Amino acid sequence: MKLDIPYEDICKLIEESGDRLIGLEIPEGLKRRAHDISREISYRTGSEVIISGNPCYGACDISDREFIEIGVDRIIQLGHSPILQNTEIPINYFPLRSNLDLSYILKEIRESIKGVIGLVTTAQFITRMDEIVESIEKSNDIEVVISDGDSRIKNPGQVLGCNFSAVPNNVDFYLYIGSGNFHPLGIRIAKDKKVLVADPEKNEVRKIDFENSNFLNKRYAQMEKAKNANTFGIILSTKKGQMRSNLAMEICKLIRSSGKEAEIISMGDITPGKLIQLGFDAYVSTACPRVAYDDSERFKYPLITSTEARMLFDDSGLEEYNYKFDVI
């Protein structure tokens, strides 16, 4: 994906703040450009830039504790919209605007769709929402609805991998602008309504084929394995934007009440090697749900979400219609 780095805005902020030591967080897909980005910021501002080598999967995933120890004045995080939270060091978020051509997919939408649509997208396209709405509503047969989200959502119409609160109600179907199927699949499960994906990378408009998706089969397979486990490690994330202490304790109590053994484990990045060393039969992650959704096949032991743990141990059953995404 072609992404614009907002150097002018970043450098203006640094110059006006007078900060001289800058911590730079870059999403995984841009890590190979870290050197060029750091060099450009340093050249323009005269500041020293320290690149975080830690994974950065979202605005919830910040390295503020490490940067405080180093003595950094300010953190610049690229690629994400802010999530409201308290930090011990100033942090500024700069979403990266995709400059992919949208004209073809928007034309396809105008010519093939009718009705009231709920429009959603990710940070890469959020700054182009006005452009998108204006183009779509050239068709008299389409009405666009965009909704605000909760306190974790900065922009109307924006979805995260862990939060679908900006998905509107009372529409005929949903239109997701972006690549991949994870976000629209989450919307499909959360709202039980048709979802179309307008994918600028593939230059196509497609329907989420929920009925033939392997996602639920994989999740139920993980849950079935976890159901037969005797010992559970409840993972409590130490990442500031993913730390759900009360939830971890609730899930631990729930599993123990079923006659199983459970312990709470604090952890930053969740990796297969860490879980193997701990030696539990199964794990419940209260961190970002995408760790379980995207990476479960990498782990030797079952790894389920807190929502899936409730489905297993609160007698709600495993029927498909009960399945819910874990959200933060």
C-alpha positions in Angstrom: 0.0 0.0 0.0 1.3 3.5 -0.9 1.3 5.6 2.3 2.2 9.3 2.7 4.5 10.1 5.6 3.4 13.5 7.0 6.9 14.9 7.5 5.7 18.6 7.5 3.3 18.0 10.4 5.7 15.8 12.3 8.7 18.2 12.0 6.6 21.3 12.8 5.4 19.7 16.0 9.0 18.8 17.0 10.3 22.2 16.2 7.5 24.0 18.1 7.9 21.8 21.1 11.7 22.2 21.3 12.1 18.5 22.0 15.5 17.2 21.1 15.3 13.4 21.8 12.4 11.7 19.9 11.2 8.2 20.2 9.8 6.8 16.9 7.3 3.9 16.7 6.5 2.5 13.3 4.0 -0.3 12.4 5.4 -3.6 11.3 4.7 -3.1 7.6 6.9 0.0 7.6 9.8 -1.2 9.7 12.0 -1.5 6.6 11.6 2.2 6.0 12.5 3.1 9.6 16.0 4.3 8.7 14.8 6.6 6.0 12.0 8.1 8.1 14.3 8.6 11.1 17.0 10.2 9.0 14.5 12.6 7.4 13.0 13.7 10.7 16.5 14.2 12.2 17.7 16.1 9.2 14.8 18.5 9.1 14.6 19.2 12.9 18.1 18.6 14.2 16.7 16.3 16.8 18.1 12.8 17.7 15.6 10.0 16.8 15.6 6.7 18.5 13.7 3.9 16.7 11.7 1.4 18.7 12.5 -2.1 17.7 9.5 -3.4 19.6 6.4 -4.6 17.6 3.8 -1.8 17.1 0.4 -3.2 16.2 -1.7 -0.2 17.1 -2.2 2.9 19.2 -2.7 0.6 22.2 0.8 -0.8 21.7 3.3 1.9 22.9 6.8 1.7 24.3 6.5 4.6 26.7 8.1 2.8 29.7 11.2 2.0 27.7 11.4 5.5 26.2 11.1 7.0 29.7 14.1 5.0 30.8 16.1 6.3 27.8 15.1 9.9 28.5 13.1 10.5 25.4 11.2 13.8 25.3 8.3 12.8 23.0 7.1 9.7 21.2 6.0 9.9 17.5 3.8 7.0 16.5 3.0 6.5 12.8 0.1 4.7 11.2 -2.6 4.9 13.9 -5.2 7.2 15.3 -5.0 8.0 19.0 -6.7 5.9 21.6 -7.6 8.0 24.7 -5.3 6.9 27.5 -2.9 8.4 30.0 0.8 8.3 29.2 3.8 9.3 31.2 5.5 10.9 28.3 4.0 13.1 25.5 2.9 11.0 22.5 1.6 12.2 19.1 -0.1 9.9 16.6 0.2 10.4 12.9 -2.1 8.2 10.8 -0.6 7.4 7.4 -2.9 8.4 4.5 -3.2 5.9 1.7 -2.8 7.6 -1.7 -4.2 4.6 -3.7 -6.6 5.5 -6.5 -10.2 4.9 -5.4 -11.9 6.0 -8.6 -12.5 2.5 -9.9 -14.0 0.9 -6.8 -16.1 4.0 -6.1 -17.5 3.8 -9.6 -18.3 0.1 -9.1 -20.2 1.0 -5.9 -22.2 3.7 -7.5 -23.2 1.5 -10.4 -24.0 -1.7 -8.5 -25.4 -0.8 -5.1 -28.6 0.7 -3.8 -29.9 1.5 -0.4 -28.8 2.9 3.0 -25.2 1.9 3.6 -23.1 2.1 6.8 -19.7 3.3 5.8 -16.6 2.2 7.8 -12.9 2.2 7.2 -9.5 2.1 8.9 -7.0 4.9 9.7 -5.3 4.7 6.3 -8.5 6.0 4.6 -10.2 7.9 7.3 -8.9 11.3 6.1 -10.5 10.5 2.7 -14.0 10.0 4.0 -15.3 13.2 2.6 -14.0 12.3 -0.8 -15.5 8.8 -0.5 -18.9 10.0 0.6 -19.1 12.7 -2.1 -18.3 10.2 -4.8 -20.7 7.5 -3.6 -23.6 9.9 -3.1 -23.4 11.0 -6.7 -25.7 8.0 -7.1 -29.3 9.0 -6.1 -29.9 5.4 -5.1 -27.4 5.4 -2.2 -27.6 7.1 1.2 -24.5 7.0 3.4 -24.6 6.7 7.2 -21.4 7.3 9.3 -21.5 6.9 13.1 -19.3 7.9 16.0 -17.6 5.3 18.1 -16.9 5.0 21.8 -14.0 6.7 23.7 -11.3 4.5 21.9 -12.4 5.7 18.5 -11.0 9.0 17.4 -12.8 9.4 14.1 -16.4 8.7 13.0 -16.7 5.6 10.8 -13.3 4.2 12.0 -13.0 0.5 13.0 -10.2 -1.2 14.9 -9.3 -4.9 15.1 -10.7 -4.8 18.6 -13.5 -2.3 18.4 -16.6 -2.0 16.1 -18.5 0.7 18.1 -18.5 3.1 15.1 -20.5 0.6 13.0 -23.9 2.2 12.6 -27.3 0.6 13.1 -30.5 0.9 11.0 -28.8 0.5 7.6 -29.4 -2.0 4.8 -25.8 -3.3 4.7 -22.2 -2.2 5.4 -19.5 -1.0 3.1 -15.9 -1.3 4.3 -13.2 0.6 2.5 -9.9 -1.2 2.9 -7.9 -4.4 2.3 -8.2 -7.8 3.9 -11.2 -9.6 5.4 -10.6 -9.4 9.2 -12.3 -6.1 9.9 -15.4 -6.7 7.7 -15.7 -10.3 9.0 -15.8 -8.8 12.5 -18.5 -6.4 11.4 -20.5 -9.3 9.8 -20.4 -11.3 13.0 -21.1 -8.3 15.3 -24.0 -7.0 13.3 -25.3 -10.1 11.5 -25.8 -8.1 8.3 -24.4 -8.1 4.7 -20.9 -6.6 4.4 -19.3 -5.5 1.2 -15.5 -4.8 0.9 -14.3 -2.1 -1.5 -10.6 -3.1 -1.7 -8.3 -0.4 -3.2 -5.3 -2.7 -3.3 -7.1 -5.4 -5.4 -9.3 -2.8 -7.1 -12.4 -4.9 -6.5 -15.7 -4.9 -4.6 -16.6 -8.2 -3.0 -19.0 -9.6 -0.5 -17.8 -11.2 2.7 -18.7 -14.8 2.3 -19.3 -15.5 6.0 -21.1 -18.8 5.5 -18.1 -20.4 3.7 -15.5 -18.7 5.9 -13.0 -20.9 7.8 -12.8 -18.4 10.6 -15.5 -19.8 12.8 -14.4 -23.4 12.2 -10.9 -22.5 13.3 -12.2 -20.7 16.4 -14.5 -23.5 17.4 -11.6 -26.0 17.0 -9.4 -23.9 19.4 -12.3 -23.8 21.8 -12.9 -27.5 21.7 -9.2 -28.2 22.5 -9.4 -25.7 25.3 -12.5 -27.3 26.7 -10.6 -30.5 27.4 -7.7 -28.7 29.1 -7.1 -29.0 32.9 -4.8 -26.0 33.5 -5.2 -22.5 32.1 -2.9 -19.6 31.9 -4.8 -16.3 31.8 -2.7 -13.8 30.0 -2.8 -10.2 31.4 -1.2 -7.8 28.9 1.3 -5.3 30.3 0.7 -3.1 27.3 -1.0 0.1 28.4 -3.8 0.1 25.9 -4.5 -3.7 26.3 -4.3 -4.1 30.0 -7.6 -5.5 31.3 -6.8 -6.5 34.9 -10.4 -6.9 36.1 -11.3 -9.0 33.1 -8.3 -11.3 33.7 -9.3 -11.8 37.3 -13.0 -12.4 36.2 -12.0 -15.1 33.7 -9.6 -16.7 36.1 -12.4 -17.0 38.7 -14.8 -18.3 36.1 -12.5 -21.1 35.0 -11.7 -22.1 38.6 -15.4 -22.2 39.4 -15.7 -24.9 36.7 -13.2 -27.2 38.5 -10.2 -26.3 36.3 -6.9 -24.8 37.5 -6.1 -21.3 36.4 -3.4 -18.7 37.0 -2.9 -15.1 35.8 0.3 -14.4 33.8 1.5 -10.9 33.0 3.1 -10.6 29.6 4.0 -8.0 26.9 4.4 -9.6 23.5 2.7 -13.0 23.4 4.9 -15.5 21.6 4.9 -19.3 21.2 8.1 -19.7 23.0 6.9 -18.0 26.1 3.8 -20.2 26.3 5.7 -23.4 25.8 8.0 -22.5 28.7 5.0 -21.8 31.0 3.6 -25.2 30.3 -0.2 -24.7 30.8 -2.6 -26.9 28.8 -4.4 -23.9 27.3 -4.3 -20.1 27.5 -6.9 -17.3 27.5 -5.7 -14.0 26.2 -7.2 -10.8 27.6 -4.8 -8.8 25.4 -5.5 -7.7 21.8 -8.0 -10.3 20.4 -6.1 -10.4 17.1 -3.3 -12.3 18.8 -5.6 -15.3 19.1 -7.5 -14.7 15.9 -4.5 -14.2 13.6 -1.8 -16.2 15.2 -3.4 -19.2 16.9 -1.9 -21.7 14.4 1.6 -20.6 15.5 1.0 -21.8 19.1 1.3 -25.4 20.2 -1.3 -25.0 22.9 -4.9 -23.7 22.5 -5.1 -19.9 22.7 -8.6 -18.5 23.1 -10.1 -15.0 23.8 -11.9 -14.0 26.9 -15.2 -14.0 25.1 -14.6 -17.5 24.0 -13.7 -18.5 27.5 -17.1 -17.2 28.7 -18.8 -19.2 26.0 -17.0 -22.4 27.3 -17.5 -21.9 31.0 -20.7 -19.9 31.6 -23.1 -22.5 30.2 -24.0 -20.3 27.2 -23.1 -23.1 24.8 -21.2 -23.2 21.6 -23.9 -22.6 19.1 -22.8 -20.5 16.1 -25.3 -17.8 16.7 -23.8 -17.1 20.1 -20.4 -16.4 18.8 -19.1 -12.9 19.5 -15.9 -11.1 18.7 -13.8 -10.0 21.7 -13.7 -6.2 21.8 -11.9 -3.7 23.9 
